[in-house]
Amino acid sequence: MASSPLAMSFSPQPQKSGPGLEYLMIPRPVSVAPAYKPTEKLKGKVALVTGGDSGIGRAVCYHFALEGATVAFVYLSPLEEKDAEETLEKLLKYKAPCAQNPMKIPVTDLGYHEQCKKVIEDVVKAYGWIDILVNNAAEQHPCPNIEDLDPNQVERVFRTNIFSQFFMVIHGVKHIKEGGTIINCLSRQAYLGNAENVDYASTKGAIVTFTRGLALQLAKRKIRVNGVAPGPIWTPINASILDAEKMGDLGKDTPLGRAGEPSEVAPCFVFLASQDASYMTGQILHPNGGCAMYS
């Protein structure tokens, strides 16, 4: 694979708060590597991706579509409308002949079970069932001092990052057929911690345990549950929270010395969703530039 353009330093981004917006990013993230060769690994499958309008979620949607899946994705409305429209347009381009038309599903807050229930109902009404559920939606708001951490922010981050995963599974699992799969998005921060993102890192740690426990529970129903824990990836969430100095250093602490692209993470989701991973459940993949995970 050719070296990433992210080996170079970045300039500050024109974004001062979340949610990060991909259409404003300079340079734009690479969602699909030019060398990627689809092989119909997900032909005939129905996939639902939360946070699918941009970043890793967008890349996952594109790869799923290229592999033959019918794709629905959830996004935050109205703030992420432009990114969602761009993603939907590209999904229509990538759609396999055997797949149904993709669908974008707006929500105002995925941290509440009523909205998660409606998302599932919309997908099942459109397609009949779900084969692949990807819990990817997340937010973070750095705070270097625990005394300054707003209790409302703690609740907000937990609702988006982990409550939504519980609620999506609670309402979605009855529609996931035997042989289906759930893939949760984590972070290397779940294992290494982060001094400025204690609440965010804590939610990601919770997702590790959620993934492992859910895998054990759903094994008897022949539904696999796994996770992906990326390292520093060039995504809108980073563009919206990093200052100029940290932007230039993104990924330099990894053995590979650079940040990754969404296109370098999405194939992990393809693998876990496919029959190639039929004997894997309760596991976490680590596309993180070489950082060692110790648990």
Secondary structure, 3 states (H helix, E strand, C coil): CCCCHHHCCCCCCCCCCCCCCHHHCCCCCCCCCCCCCCCCCCCCCEEEEECCCCHHHHHHHHHHHHCCCEEEEEEECCCCHHHHHHHHHHHHHHCCCCCCCCEEEEECCCCCHHHHHHHHHHHHHHHCCEEEEEECCCCCCCCCCHHHCCHHHHHHHHHHHHHHHHHHHHHHHHHEEEEEEEEEECCCHHHHCCCCCHHHHHHHHHHHHHHHHHHHHHHHHCCEEEEECCCCECCHHHHCCCCHHHHHHCCCCCCCCCCECHHHCHHHHHHHHCHHHCCCCCCEECCCCCCCCCC
